[in-house]
Amino acid sequence: MSRSYLIVGGGISGLSTAWFLRQRGHRVTLLEAREEAGGNLRTEHRNGFLIERGPNSTLNNRPALGTLFDGLGITPVEANAASKKRYVLRDGQLHALPMSPGSFIRTPLFSASGKLRLLAEPFIGRAPNEESVAEFVERRLGREFLDWAINPFVSGVYAGDPAQLSARAATAKVYALERDHRSLILGMINRMLFHKHRGGAGPSGKMISFADGMQVLAARLQEVLGEDLQCGVRVDSVQTSAQGWQVRSGERTWEADDLVLSLPAAETAALLAPLDPAFASPLQSIEYPHVASVSLGFARQAIKHPLDGFGFLIPRRTGVETLGVLFPSSIFAGRAPADHCLLTCFIGGALNPELGSLDDDEVKRRVLRDITPLLGISGDPALCSVNRWPRAIPQYSLGHLQRLESLEKIQTRFPGLHLRANWRDGISVADCVQNGHDFAQGQD
Ligand SMILES: Cc1cc2nc3c(=O)[nH]c(=O)nc-3n(C[C@H](O)[C@H](O)[C@H](O)COP(=O)(O)OP(=O)(O)OC[C@H]3O[C@@H](n4cnc5c(N)ncnc54)[C@H](O)[C@@H]3O)c2cc1C
C-alpha cells in the first residue's frame, strides 16, 4: 500500500531513503536546510584541482550502491590498481602495509615478537563484557597491532579514540569474525575461501568515486527527486497529527503518514525532545569530534615521494599531530592539472580537541610541518583548501548499542517515526545508501 513520508535531512542517508521509498511506490517529501542537497558530500573545483571537502571515495561493498547507480544512470570510477598500497608511519619512515604473507614476514612495521604473537590468536577465548576497540585488539592481536595497525585505521575512519570506541558497534565486521569463527585469523581465512568459492560474485569491494567527484551522486539524486526535494527548509519542530506526522519550518507546515529523520544526532535530539524528553540523553551522548581536511596542491616535482598508493596513516604513538594523508591524484584521474598532484590531509579528531581553537593558517602550518619531511616536499603549495568539520563523524562509543536500544524503546510510543542517519548501522557513504535501501524494503 502506498504511504506518504516526510524525510528531514538531505544528506546521502535522506536522499537514498527518499529514492528507494519512491522506487517502492511511496510518496515522499524531503526537506533539507541547505540550498543544496548532499550533506557531507561536497566537491570543490578550483584552478584545475578537484577537492573533496568530505568523503573522497567509498568502498563498493554494499549491493544497494549498484541498484542506486543503475537507477540513477550514473557510472562510478574505480580507484587505480596502484592505489591499493597503503603506508603507515613508524620510526620516521613510511612503510607499506603488508598485503601478502611474504611481505608480512619481511615488514619492519611489526617486530618479530609482535608477529609471533599472532600465532596465539586462534587460541584466545571471548571476553565476557563489552570491550573497547583497544581492549579487543590488544587481547586478540597484541599491543603492537593495536598501536601500528588498528589505531591508525581507527583514526582514518572515525578520527576516534580506540579506547573509547565500542568494538561491537564501531568495528562490527571484525567483531563478527570472533563471534562467528572464534578467531579473527580463522574467520578471515574462511571468508577468503568463501569469496574465492563464490567466484567473485557480488560487489567488488573496490574504492569508487565519480569522474567529477562524490557530489555527482548527491546532484543526480537531487535532479531525479525533483519537486519531492525542497532545499532551504530548516525544520524547526515536529509533532504527531491526525494523519500521522506534521513538521514545521517557520510558518510553513507539511503532513504525512510517516516521518523519517535523517539528521545528525544533536539535531534529532532537538526536534524529538519536545515530544518526549527521554529522547535527548541517548542522542546527545553521541559525540562528534572536530576534524579539518586540508587539501594541498603541488607541482609534481616539488614532492620526492612516488605517491604510489592510497595515502598514509599516522599512528598516535608517533606523537605526530596530523592523522593521515590521502593521495587523491594517485587514486583517481582528473584530481589535479597536468604535472601537479593533490594531497588531502586530516587533522584533529577525538584525541586532539585543540583543533577548534586554531585558525586556518595555523592548521595549514601544522599539517605542512608534519608532512614535509615525510614526503620530501620542497616549496610552497600551489593551492590550499582548509575545510572544517566541527562535528565530523559520530563516535560509536562504549554503550552505543544500548543507547540505540533505548531509543528504539522510546520510539515504540511514536508509531510512524523512523530514525535513519550515519550515527547508526555504519558511517560510510555505502552504509548510508544500504540502510536507506533496507529501510524502504521493510515498508509496505
Ligand atoms: C571529513 C569527512 C570525511 C569522510 N570521508 C569518508 C570517506 O572517504 N568515505 C566514506 O564512505 N565516508 C566518509 N565520511 C562519512 C560520510 O561522509 C558520512 O557518514 C555521510 O555522508 C553522512 O550522511 P548523512 O546523510 O547520514 O548525514 P549528513 O551528511 O550530515 O546529512 C544531514 C543533512 O541534514 C541537514 N539538516 C540538519 N538539520 C536540519 C533541519 N533541522 N532541517 C532540515 N535539514 C537539516 C543537513 O544540512 C545535512 O544536509 C566522511 C565524513 C567526513 C565529515
The ligand as an ORCA input file, in Angstrom:
! r2SCAN-3c Opt
* xyz 0 1
  C      35.664     14.916      6.569
  C      34.888     13.638      6.301
  C      35.455     12.646      5.505
  C      34.746     11.474      5.252
  N      35.293     10.530      4.423
  C      34.564      9.452      4.054
  C      35.049      8.570      3.041
  O      36.149      8.767      2.486
  N      34.272      7.506      2.678
  C      33.030      7.293      3.238
  O      32.354      6.332      2.834
  N      32.536      8.126      4.193
  C      33.267      9.193      4.615
  N      32.764     10.068      5.543
  C      31.466      9.753      6.199
  C      30.248     10.105      5.344
  O      30.523     11.232      4.554
  C      29.039     10.411      6.228
  O      28.865      9.428      7.239
  C      27.737     10.508      5.413
  O      27.924     11.354      4.296
  C      26.624     11.023      6.335
  O      25.412     11.190      5.627
  P      24.061     11.546      6.407
  O      23.039     11.799      5.379
  O      23.771     10.495      7.431
  O      24.378     12.882      7.233
  P      24.748     14.347      6.718
  O      25.585     14.291      5.508
  O      25.279     15.050      7.933
  O      23.346     14.988      6.304
  C      22.436     15.539      7.219
  C      21.662     16.647      6.496
  O      20.661     17.156      7.370
  C      20.545     18.549      7.120
  N      19.876     19.168      8.285
  C      20.374     19.342      9.532
  N      19.438     19.905     10.340
  C      18.320     20.063      9.576
  C      16.993     20.560      9.842
  N      16.631     20.983     11.065
  N      16.090     20.593      8.829
  C      16.429     20.137      7.587
  N      17.655     19.651      7.295
  C      18.596     19.601      8.270
  C      21.974     18.986      6.906
  O      22.044     20.224      6.225
  C      22.524     17.823      6.091
  O      22.412     18.045      4.701
  C      33.447     11.270      5.824
  C      32.880     12.268      6.635
  C      33.587     13.448      6.873
  C      32.960     14.527      7.728
*
